Amino acid sequence: MVDFSAVSLEGRVAVVTGGLGGLGAGAVESMTALGAHVYVLDKAPLGTAPDVGCHVGRFSVDVRNRAAIREAFDEIVEREGRLDVLVNAHGVRQDFSSVEDTRDAEYERVMSINTYGAFLTCGEAARVMKPNGFGRIVNLASQAARAPWPDLGIYGASKAAVVAMTQTLATELGRYGITANAICPGVMLTDMTEKSYADISNSTGRPVADLLAEKAATLPVRRLGHGGDVGGLAAWLASDASSFMTGATLNLTGGEQFF
């Protein structure tokens, strides 16, 4: 018999990186609604960015700084006694450019935040989760990790690395009661997407709203995704209901299939 109470996150302690906006805010809201104590790690200095209004603490942390991540995680464990869930929702897009034309500095920026940042946060989460014999790691990758998109090769590579790392984490941490799964969102209504389509608009002369509506019309569900779509799936992966799922990469694309 299915235990539907297993979807509850009541009393669970979670960290969401990049949780002040976009897909991260969706994860914060969904997990809070299910009872989790959610801490946000975001690069925005404290007091300079609006809170999403439903988390219990926030740390201003650069995900490329291991010492800062460790300090934040240790403080959370000191306050709460444990860390149960990590959702990595931080990320940056690359400037549109071919692999040939991508500048070294742009490559390093994208890879250091998207891939190295996930490497550091996953490692530090594993360190504090293992003694408790339980944990949930949810990494946000991208549809671009699984399908080639012209002029987004570095972004796609950074997210493909996250998928591979997630699968490895699953094999390494399963014995400690820790699962690791990845979500590959498609086109979502976020600031990052709007900036990408603004670039397309500038080059084509077409309004951003028209471009987004045209994209939505190509999807089987006839709409673009939003933070709540990602948040609901992330919350389920963070719950006991997903205890037999690990090492999985889940498409969240509104039915769009390139792979």
C-alpha positions as protocol buffer text, in pm:
chain_id: "A"
residue {
  index: 1
  type: MET
  ca { x: 0 y: 0 z: 0 }
}
residue {
  index: 2
  type: VAL
  ca { x: 127 y: 347 z: -85 }
}
residue {
  index: 3
  type: ASP
  ca { x: 204 y: 568 z: 214 }
}
residue {
  index: 4
  type: PHE
  ca { x: 104 y: 913 z: 93 }
}
residue {
  index: 5
  type: SER
  ca { x: 238 y: 1073 z: 411 }
}
residue {
  index: 6
  type: ALA
  ca { x: 584 y: 992 z: 275 }
}
residue {
  index: 7
  type: VAL
  ca { x: 562 y: 1304 z: 59 }
}
residue {
  index: 8
  type: SER
  ca { x: 573 y: 1521 z: 372 }
}
residue {
  index: 9
  type: LEU
  ca { x: 891 y: 1712 z: 452 }
}
residue {
  index: 10
  type: GLU
  ca { x: 776 y: 1801 z: 802 }
}
residue {
  index: 11
  type: GLY
  ca { x: 1078 y: 1890 z: 1014 }
}
residue {
  index: 12
  type: ARG
  ca { x: 1333 y: 1822 z: 741 }
}
residue {
  index: 13
  type: VAL
  ca { x: 1625 y: 2064 z: 713 }
}
residue {
  index: 14
  type: ALA
  ca { x: 1706 y: 2176 z: 361 }
}
residue {
  index: 15
  type: VAL
  ca { x: 1946 y: 2403 z: 178 }
}
residue {
  index: 16
  type: VAL
  ca { x: 1864 y: 2559 z: -158 }
}
residue {
  index: 17
  type: THR
  ca { x: 2142 y: 2732 z: -347 }
}
residue {
  index: 18
  type: GLY
  ca { x: 2035 y: 3017 z: -571 }
}
residue {
  index: 19
  type: GLY
  ca { x: 1710 y: 3022 z: -378 }
}
residue {
  index: 20
  type: LEU
  ca { x: 1621 y: 3389 z: -404 }
}
residue {
  index: 21
  type: GLY
  ca { x: 1475 y: 3372 z: -752 }
}
residue {
  index: 22
  type: GLY
  ca { x: 1377 y: 3164 z: -1051 }
}
residue {
  index: 23
  type: LEU
  ca { x: 1376 y: 2789 z: -1013 }
}
residue {
  index: 24
  type: GLY
  ca { x: 1544 y: 2803 z: -673 }
}
residue {
  index: 25
  type: ALA
  ca { x: 1262 y: 3012 z: -528 }
}
residue {
  index: 26
  type: GLY
  ca { x: 1017 y: 2752 z: -657 }
}
residue {
  index: 27
  type: ALA
  ca { x: 1203 y: 2482 z: -466 }
}
residue {
  index: 28
  type: VAL
  ca { x: 1208 y: 2693 z: -149 }
}
residue {
  index: 29
  type: GLU
  ca { x: 835 y: 2758 z: -167 }
}
residue {
  index: 30
  type: SER
  ca { x: 739 y: 2397 z: -241 }
}
residue {
  index: 31
  type: MET
  ca { x: 954 y: 2244 z: 31 }
}
residue {
  index: 32
  type: THR
  ca { x: 844 y: 2501 z: 287 }
}
residue {
  index: 33
  type: ALA
  ca { x: 481 y: 2424 z: 204 }
}
residue {
  index: 34
  type: LEU
  ca { x: 553 y: 2059 z: 284 }
}
residue {
  index: 35
  type: GLY
  ca { x: 698 y: 2146 z: 623 }
}
residue {
  index: 36
  type: ALA
  ca { x: 1073 y: 2175 z: 564 }
}
residue {
  index: 37
  type: HIS
  ca { x: 1302 y: 2421 z: 738 }
}
residue {
  index: 38
  type: VAL
  ca { x: 1468 y: 2578 z: 435 }
}
residue {
  index: 39
  type: TYR
  ca { x: 1793 y: 2774 z: 431 }
}
residue {
  index: 40
  type: VAL
  ca { x: 1891 y: 2973 z: 123 }
}
residue {
  index: 41
  type: LEU
  ca { x: 2247 y: 3009 z: 1 }
}
residue {
  index: 42
  type: ASP
  ca { x: 2273 y: 3289 z: -252 }
}
residue {
  index: 43
  type: LYS
  ca { x: 2545 y: 3523 z: -372 }
}
residue {
  index: 44
  type: ALA
  ca { x: 2338 y: 3836 z: -302 }
}
residue {
  index: 45
  type: PRO
  ca { x: 2469 y: 4022 z: 4 }
}
residue {
  index: 46
  type: LEU
  ca { x: 2239 y: 4005 z: 304 }
}
residue {
  index: 47
  type: GLY
  ca { x: 1990 y: 4290 z: 305 }
}
residue {
  index: 48
  type: THR
  ca { x: 2034 y: 4377 z: -62 }
}
residue {
  index: 49
  type: ALA
  ca { x: 1788 y: 4133 z: -221 }
}
residue {
  index: 50
  type: PRO
  ca { x: 1425 y: 4053 z: -139 }
}
residue {
  index: 51
  type: ASP
  ca { x: 1369 y: 3727 z: 44 }
}
residue {
  index: 52
  type: VAL
  ca { x: 1122 y: 3481 z: -100 }
}
residue {
  index: 53
  type: GLY
  ca { x: 939 y: 3501 z: 231 }
}
residue {
  index: 54
  type: CYS
  ca { x: 920 y: 3139 z: 334 }
}
residue {
  index: 55
  type: HIS
  ca { x: 1260 y: 3024 z: 453 }
}
residue {
  index: 56
  type: VAL
  ca { x: 1412 y: 3018 z: 800 }
}
residue {
  index: 57
  type: GLY
  ca { x: 1758 y: 3151 z: 722 }
}
residue {
  index: 58
  type: ARG
  ca { x: 1983 y: 3287 z: 452 }
}
residue {
  index: 59
  type: PHE
  ca { x: 2356 y: 3295 z: 394 }
}
residue {
  index: 60
  type: SER
  ca { x: 2540 y: 3514 z: 148 }
}
residue {
  index: 61
  type: VAL
  ca { x: 2772 y: 3259 z: -11 }
}
residue {
  index: 62
  type: ASP
  ca { x: 2967 y: 3230 z: -333 }
}
residue {
  index: 63
  type: VAL
  ca { x: 2929 y: 2865 z: -435 }
}
residue {
  index: 64
  type: ARG
  ca { x: 3290 y: 2871 z: -556 }
}
residue {
  index: 65
  type: ASN
  ca { x: 3415 y: 2925 z: -200 }
}
residue {
  index: 66
  type: ARG
  ca { x: 3452 y: 2596 z: -13 }
}
residue {
  index: 67
  type: ALA
  ca { x: 3530 y: 2761 z: 320 }
}
residue {
  index: 68
  type: ALA
  ca { x: 3215 y: 2976 z: 305 }
}
residue {
  index: 69
  type: ILE
  ca { x: 3000 y: 2676 z: 211 }
}
residue {
  index: 70
  type: ARG
  ca { x: 3147 y: 2469 z: 493 }
}
residue {
  index: 71
  type: GLU
  ca { x: 3092 y: 2748 z: 743 }
}
residue {
  index: 72
  type: ALA
  ca { x: 2727 y: 2785 z: 637 }
}
residue {
  index: 73
  type: PHE
  ca { x: 2657 y: 2411 z: 649 }
}
residue {
  index: 74
  type: ASP
  ca { x: 2825 y: 2376 z: 988 }
}
residue {
  index: 75
  type: GLU
  ca { x: 2618 y: 2665 z: 1126 }
}
residue {
  index: 76
  type: ILE
  ca { x: 2298 y: 2506 z: 997 }
}
residue {
  index: 77
  type: VAL
  ca { x: 2389 y: 2173 z: 1158 }
}
residue {
  index: 78
  type: GLU
  ca { x: 2470 y: 2354 z: 1483 }
}
residue {
  index: 79
  type: ARG
  ca { x: 2127 y: 2522 z: 1477 }
}
residue {
  index: 80
  type: GLU
  ca { x: 1918 y: 2230 z: 1354 }
}
residue {
  index: 81
  type: GLY
  ca { x: 2118 y: 1922 z: 1447 }
}
residue {
  index: 82
  type: ARG
  ca { x: 2146 y: 1795 z: 1090 }
}
residue {
  index: 83
  type: LEU
  ca { x: 2110 y: 1868 z: 719 }
}
residue {
  index: 84
  type: ASP
  ca { x: 1868 y: 1645 z: 528 }
}
residue {
  index: 85
  type: VAL
  ca { x: 1831 y: 1798 z: 182 }
}
residue {
  index: 86
  type: LEU
  ca { x: 2044 y: 1989 z: -66 }
}
residue {
  index: 87
  type: VAL
  ca { x: 1889 y: 2140 z: -379 }
}
residue {
  index: 88
  type: ASN
  ca { x: 2145 y: 2299 z: -609 }
}
residue {
  index: 89
  type: ALA
  ca { x: 1953 y: 2558 z: -810 }
}
residue {
  index: 90
  type: HIS
  ca { x: 2232 y: 2809 z: -866 }
}
residue {
  index: 91
  type: GLY
  ca { x: 2358 y: 2868 z: -1217 }
}
residue {
  index: 92
  type: VAL
  ca { x: 2448 y: 3114 z: -1487 }
}
residue {
  index: 93
  type: ARG
  ca { x: 2394 y: 3115 z: -1861 }
}
residue {
  index: 94
  type: GLN
  ca { x: 2672 y: 3169 z: -2108 }
}
residue {
  index: 95
  type: ASP
  ca { x: 2687 y: 3450 z: -2360 }
}
residue {
  index: 96
  type: PHE
  ca { x: 2573 y: 3306 z: -2692 }
}
residue {
  index: 97
  type: SER
  ca { x: 2885 y: 3197 z: -2879 }
}
residue {
  index: 98
  type: SER
  ca { x: 3021 y: 2897 z: -3062 }
}
residue {
  index: 99
  type: VAL
  ca { x: 3281 y: 2679 z: -2895 }
}
residue {
  index: 100
  type: GLU
  ca { x: 3537 y: 2826 z: -3132 }
}
residue {
  index: 101
  type: ASP
  ca { x: 3453 y: 3184 z: -3034 }
}
residue {
  index: 102
  type: THR
  ca { x: 3399 y: 3140 z: -2660 }
}
residue {
  index: 103
  type: ARG
  ca { x: 3649 y: 3339 z: -2456 }
}
residue {
  index: 104
  type: ASP
  ca { x: 3856 y: 3162 z: -2190 }
}
residue {
  index: 105
  type: ALA
  ca { x: 3716 y: 3391 z: -1921 }
}
residue {
  index: 106
  type: GLU
  ca { x: 3359 y: 3304 z: -2020 }
}
residue {
  index: 107
  type: TYR
  ca { x: 3436 y: 2931 z: -2014 }
}
residue {
  index: 108
  type: GLU
  ca { x: 3589 y: 2963 z: -1667 }
}
residue {
  index: 109
  type: ARG
  ca { x: 3298 y: 3171 z: -1534 }
}
residue {
  index: 110
  type: VAL
  ca { x: 3030 y: 2926 z: -1648 }
}
residue {
  index: 111
  type: MET
  ca { x: 3214 y: 2610 z: -1546 }
}
residue {
  index: 112
  type: SER
  ca { x: 3325 y: 2748 z: -1209 }
}
residue {
  index: 113
  type: ILE
  ca { x: 2973 y: 2842 z: -1102 }
}
residue {
  index: 114
  type: ASN
  ca { x: 2763 y: 2569 z: -1262 }
}
residue {
  index: 115
  type: THR
  ca { x: 2997 y: 2272 z: -1221 }
}
residue {
  index: 116
  type: TYR
  ca { x: 3260 y: 2355 z: -961 }
}
residue {
  index: 117
  type: GLY
  ca { x: 2994 y: 2513 z: -738 }
}
residue {
  index: 118
  type: ALA
  ca { x: 2785 y: 2196 z: -749 }
}
residue {
  index: 119
  type: PHE
  ca { x: 3096 y: 1988 z: -681 }
}
residue {
  index: 120
  type: LEU
  ca { x: 3171 y: 2188 z: -367 }
}
residue {
  index: 121
  type: THR
  ca { x: 2817 y: 2198 z: -228 }
}
residue {
  index: 122
  type: CYS
  ca { x: 2756 y: 1828 z: -293 }
}
residue {
  index: 123
  type: GLY
  ca { x: 3081 y: 1735 z: -125 }
}
residue {
  index: 124
  type: GLU
  ca { x: 3012 y: 1947 z: 181 }
}
residue {
  index: 125
  type: ALA
  ca { x: 2653 y: 1819 z: 202 }
}
residue {
  index: 126
  type: ALA
  ca { x: 2774 y: 1459 z: 189 }
}
residue {
  index: 127
  type: ARG
  ca { x: 3016 y: 1533 z: 473 }
}
residue {
  index: 128
  type: VAL
  ca { x: 2739 y: 1642 z: 710 }
}
residue {
  index: 129
  type: MET
  ca { x: 2471 y: 1399 z: 587 }
}
residue {
  index: 130
  type: LYS
  ca { x: 2670 y: 1076 z: 617 }
}
residue {
  index: 131
  type: PRO
  ca { x: 2686 y: 1066 z: 999 }
}
residue {
  index: 132
  type: ASN
  ca { x: 2303 y: 1078 z: 1012 }
}
residue {
  index: 133
  type: GLY
  ca { x: 2254 y: 797 z: 761 }
}
residue {
  index: 134
  type: PHE
  ca { x: 2012 y: 1000 z: 552 }
}
residue {
  index: 135
  type: GLY
  ca { x: 2017 y: 1263 z: 280 }
}
residue {
  index: 136
  type: ARG
  ca { x: 1865 y: 1387 z: -41 }
}
residue {
  index: 137
  type: ILE
  ca { x: 2071 y: 1568 z: -306 }
}
residue {
  index: 138
  type: VAL
  ca { x: 1883 y: 1725 z: -598 }
}
residue {
  index: 139
  type: ASN
  ca { x: 2087 y: 1893 z: -869 }
}
residue {
  index: 140
  type: LEU
  ca { x: 1930 y: 2116 z: -1131 }
}
residue {
  index: 141
  type: ALA
  ca { x: 2098 y: 2047 z: -1463 }
}
residue {
  index: 142
  type: SER
  ca { x: 1939 y: 2143 z: -1795 }
}
residue {
  index: 143
  type: GLN
  ca { x: 1786 y: 2013 z: -2113 }
}
residue {
  index: 144
  type: ALA
  ca { x: 2103 y: 2152 z: -2270 }
}
residue {
  index: 145
  type: ALA
  ca { x: 2298 y: 1882 z: -2085 }
}
residue {
  index: 146
  type: ARG
  ca { x: 2132 y: 1615 z: -2297 }
}
residue {
  index: 147
  type: ALA
  ca { x: 2084 y: 1783 z: -2634 }
}
residue {
  index: 148
  type: PRO
  ca { x: 2321 y: 2000 z: -2839 }
}
residue {
  index: 149
  type: TRP
  ca { x: 2212 y: 2362 z: -2866 }
}
residue {
  index: 150
  type: PRO
  ca { x: 2421 y: 2581 z: -3099 }
}
residue {
  index: 151
  type: ASP
  ca { x: 2605 y: 2863 z: -2922 }
}
residue {
  index: 152
  type: LEU
  ca { x: 2534 y: 2711 z: -2579 }
}
residue {
  index: 153
  type: GLY
  ca { x: 2802 y: 2443 z: -2583 }
}
residue {
  index: 154
  type: ILE
  ca { x: 2983 y: 2556 z: -2269 }
}
residue {
  index: 155
  type: TYR
  ca { x: 2661 y: 2591 z: -2072 }
}
residue {
  index: 156
  type: GLY
  ca { x: 2552 y: 2246 z: -2191 }
}
residue {
  index: 157
  type: ALA
  ca { x: 2889 y: 2098 z: -2095 }
}
residue {
  index: 158
  type: SER
  ca { x: 2870 y: 2252 z: -1748 }
}
residue {
  index: 159
  type: LYS
  ca { x: 2531 y: 2094 z: -1689 }
}
residue {
  index: 160
  type: ALA
  ca { x: 2624 y: 1759 z: -1846 }
}
residue {
  index: 161
  type: ALA
  ca { x: 2906 y: 1743 z: -1592 }
}
residue {
  index: 162
  type: VAL
  ca { x: 2650 y: 1797 z: -1316 }
}
residue {
  index: 163
  type: VAL
  ca { x: 2447 y: 1501 z: -1448 }
}
residue {
  index: 164
  type: ALA
  ca { x: 2754 y: 1276 z: -1453 }
}
residue {
  index: 165
  type: MET
  ca { x: 2856 y: 1388 z: -1104 }
}
residue {
  index: 166
  type: THR
  ca { x: 2504 y: 1322 z: -974 }
}
residue {
  index: 167
  type: GLN
  ca { x: 2513 y: 966 z: -1104 }
}
residue {
  index: 168
  type: THR
  ca { x: 2851 y: 912 z: -938 }
}
residue {
  index: 169
  type: LEU
  ca { x: 2725 y: 1055 z: -609 }
}
residue {
  index: 170
  type: ALA
  ca { x: 2438 y: 805 z: -619 }
}
residue {
  index: 171
  type: THR
  ca { x: 2680 y: 513 z: -639 }
}
residue {
  index: 172
  type: GLU
  ca { x: 2907 y: 653 z: -369 }
}
residue {
  index: 173
  type: LEU
  ca { x: 2647 y: 763 z: -115 }
}
residue {
  index: 174
  type: GLY
  ca { x: 2366 y: 508 z: -141 }
}
residue {
  index: 175
  type: ARG
  ca { x: 2515 y: 295 z: 135 }
}
residue {
  index: 176
  type: TYR
  ca { x: 2477 y: 592 z: 370 }
}
residue {
  index: 177
  type: GLY
  ca { x: 2107 y: 638 z: 299 }
}
residue {
  index: 178
  type: ILE
  ca { x: 2172 y: 934 z: 70 }
}
residue {
  index: 179
  type: THR
  ca { x: 2012 y: 961 z: -274 }
}
residue {
  index: 180
  type: ALA
  ca { x: 2122 y: 1191 z: -556 }
}
residue {
  index: 181
  type: ASN
  ca { x: 1912 y: 1282 z: -857 }
}
residue {
  index: 182
  type: ALA
  ca { x: 1919 y: 1545 z: -1130 }
}
residue {
  index: 183
  type: ILE
  ca { x: 1642 y: 1746 z: -1294 }
}
residue {
  index: 184
  type: CYS
  ca { x: 1681 y: 1867 z: -1652 }
}
residue {
  index: 185
  type: PRO
  ca { x: 1442 y: 2159 z: -1700 }
}
residue {
  index: 186
  type: GLY
  ca { x: 1350 y: 2277 z: -2045 }
}
residue {
  index: 187
  type: VAL
  ca { x: 1257 y: 2636 z: -2125 }
}
residue {
  index: 188
  type: MET
  ca { x: 1139 y: 2798 z: -1801 }
}
residue {
  index: 189
  type: LEU
  ca { x: 1002 y: 3145 z: -1739 }
}
residue {
  index: 190
  type: THR
  ca { x: 1296 y: 3283 z: -1542 }
}
residue {
  index: 191
  type: ASP
  ca { x: 1515 y: 3592 z: -1557 }
}
residue {
  index: 192
  type: MET
  ca { x: 1783 y: 3380 z: -1724 }
}
residue {
  index: 193
  type: THR
  ca { x: 1544 y: 3276 z: -1999 }
}
residue {
  index: 194
  type: GLU
  ca { x: 1420 y: 3632 z: -2048 }
}
residue {
  index: 195
  type: LYS
  ca { x: 1778 y: 3752 z: -2090 }
}
residue {
  index: 196
  type: SER
  ca { x: 1848 y: 3479 z: -2343 }
}
residue {
  index: 197
  type: TYR
  ca { x: 1540 y: 3568 z: -2544 }
}
residue {
  index: 198
  type: ALA
  ca { x: 1624 y: 3938 z: -2515 }
}
residue {
  index: 199
  type: ASP
  ca { x: 1951 y: 3860 z: -2692 }
}
residue {
  index: 200
  type: ILE
  ca { x: 1757 y: 3679 z: -2965 }
}
residue {
  index: 201
  type: SER
  ca { x: 1517 y: 3973 z: -2984 }
}
residue {
  index: 202
  type: ASN
  ca { x: 1804 y: 4216 z: -3028 }
}
residue {
  index: 203
  type: SER
  ca { x: 1944 y: 4014 z: -3316 }
}
residue {
  index: 204
  type: THR
  ca { x: 1613 y: 3944 z: -3489 }
}
residue {
  index: 205
  type: GLY
  ca { x: 1408 y: 4253 z: -3409 }
}
residue {
  index: 206
  type: ARG
  ca { x: 1119 y: 4041 z: -3283 }
}
residue {
  index: 207
  type: PRO
  ca { x: 954 y: 4114 z: -2945 }
}
residue {
  index: 208
  type: VAL
  ca { x: 1052 y: 3888 z: -2656 }
}
residue {
  index: 209
  type: ALA
  ca { x: 687 y: 3812 z: -2579 }
}
residue {
  index: 210
  type: ASP
  ca { x: 629 y: 3688 z: -2932 }
}
residue {
  index: 211
  type: LEU
  ca { x: 939 y: 3469 z: -2921 }
}
residue {
  index: 212
  type: LEU
  ca { x: 833 y: 3312 z: -2590 }
}
residue {
  index: 213
  type: ALA
  ca { x: 478 y: 3254 z: -2712 }
}
residue {
  index: 214
  type: GLU
  ca { x: 611 y: 3093 z: -3027 }
}
residue {
  index: 215
  type: LYS
  ca { x: 831 y: 2862 z: -2821 }
}
residue {
  index: 216
  type: ALA
  ca { x: 542 y: 2767 z: -2591 }
}
residue {
  index: 217
  type: ALA
  ca { x: 329 y: 2677 z: -2892 }
}
residue {
  index: 218
  type: THR
  ca { x: 585 y: 2413 z: -2996 }
}
residue {
  index: 219
  type: LEU
  ca { x: 552 y: 2219 z: -2669 }
}
residue {
  index: 220
  type: PRO
  ca { x: 293 y: 1944 z: -2623 }
}
residue {
  index: 221
  type: VAL
  ca { x: 163 y: 2115 z: -2307 }
}
residue {
  index: 222
  type: ARG
  ca { x: 146 y: 2452 z: -2490 }
}
residue {
  index: 223
  type: ARG
  ca { x: 312 y: 2649 z: -2213 }
}
residue {
  index: 224
  type: LEU
  ca { x: 654 y: 2720 z: -2072 }
}
residue {
  index: 225
  type: GLY
  ca { x: 760 y: 2595 z: -1732 }
}
residue {
  index: 226
  type: HIS
  ca { x: 793 y: 2795 z: -1412 }
}
residue {
  index: 227
  type: GLY
  ca { x: 952 y: 2768 z: -1072 }
}
residue {
  index: 228
  type: GLY
  ca { x: 659 y: 2578 z: -924 }
}
residue {
  index: 229
  type: ASP
  ca { x: 703 y: 2299 z: -1177 }
}
residue {
  index: 230
  type: VAL
  ca { x: 1061 y: 2248 z: -1068 }
}
residue {
  index: 231
  type: GLY
  ca { x: 978 y: 2304 z: -703 }
}
residue {
  index: 232
  type: GLY
  ca { x: 716 y: 2030 z: -697 }
}
residue {
  index: 233
  type: LEU
  ca { x: 950 y: 1774 z: -849 }
}
residue {
  index: 234
  type: ALA
  ca { x: 1240 y: 1879 z: -627 }
}
residue {
  index: 235
  type: ALA
  ca { x: 1020 y: 1848 z: -318 }
}
residue {
  index: 236
  type: TRP
  ca { x: 915 y: 1497 z: -418 }
}
residue {
  index: 237
  type: LEU
  ca { x: 1277 y: 1397 z: -473 }
}
residue {
  index: 238
  type: ALA
  ca { x: 1355 y: 1537 z: -128 }
}
residue {
  index: 239
  type: SER
  ca { x: 1087 y: 1322 z: 36 }
}
residue {
  index: 240
  type: ASP
  ca { x: 1070 y: 962 z: 151 }
}
residue {
  index: 241
  type: ALA
  ca { x: 838 y: 888 z: -141 }
}
residue {
  index: 242
  type: SER
  ca { x: 1142 y: 890 z: -371 }
}
residue {
  index: 243
  type: SER
  ca { x: 1358 y: 664 z: -154 }
}
residue {
  index: 244
  type: PHE
  ca { x: 1411 y: 402 z: -428 }
}
residue {
  index: 245
  type: MET
  ca { x: 1511 y: 658 z: -690 }
}
residue {
  index: 246
  type: THR
  ca { x: 1875 y: 756 z: -712 }
}
residue {
  index: 247
  type: GLY
  ca { x: 2113 y: 831 z: -994 }
}
residue {
  index: 248
  type: ALA
  ca { x: 1818 y: 936 z: -1211 }
}
residue {
  index: 249
  type: THR
  ca { x: 1804 y: 1225 z: -1455 }
}
residue {
  index: 250
  type: LEU
  ca { x: 1448 y: 1351 z: -1495 }
}
residue {
  index: 251
  type: ASN
  ca { x: 1334 y: 1554 z: -1795 }
}
residue {
  index: 252
  type: LEU
  ca { x: 1105 y: 1845 z: -1709 }
}
residue {
  index: 253
  type: THR
  ca { x: 1047 y: 1990 z: -2052 }
}
residue {
  index: 254
  type: GLY
  ca { x: 674 y: 2007 z: -2115 }
}
residue {
  index: 255
  type: GLY
  ca { x: 710 y: 1714 z: -2349 }
}
residue {
  index: 256
  type: GLU
  ca { x: 983 y: 1859 z: -2568 }
}
residue {
  index: 257
  type: GLN
  ca { x: 1217 y: 1578 z: -2668 }
}
residue {
  index: 258
  type: PHE
  ca { x: 1553 y: 1620 z: -2837 }
}
residue {
  index: 259
  type: PHE
  ca { x: 1711 y: 1307 z: -2691 }
}
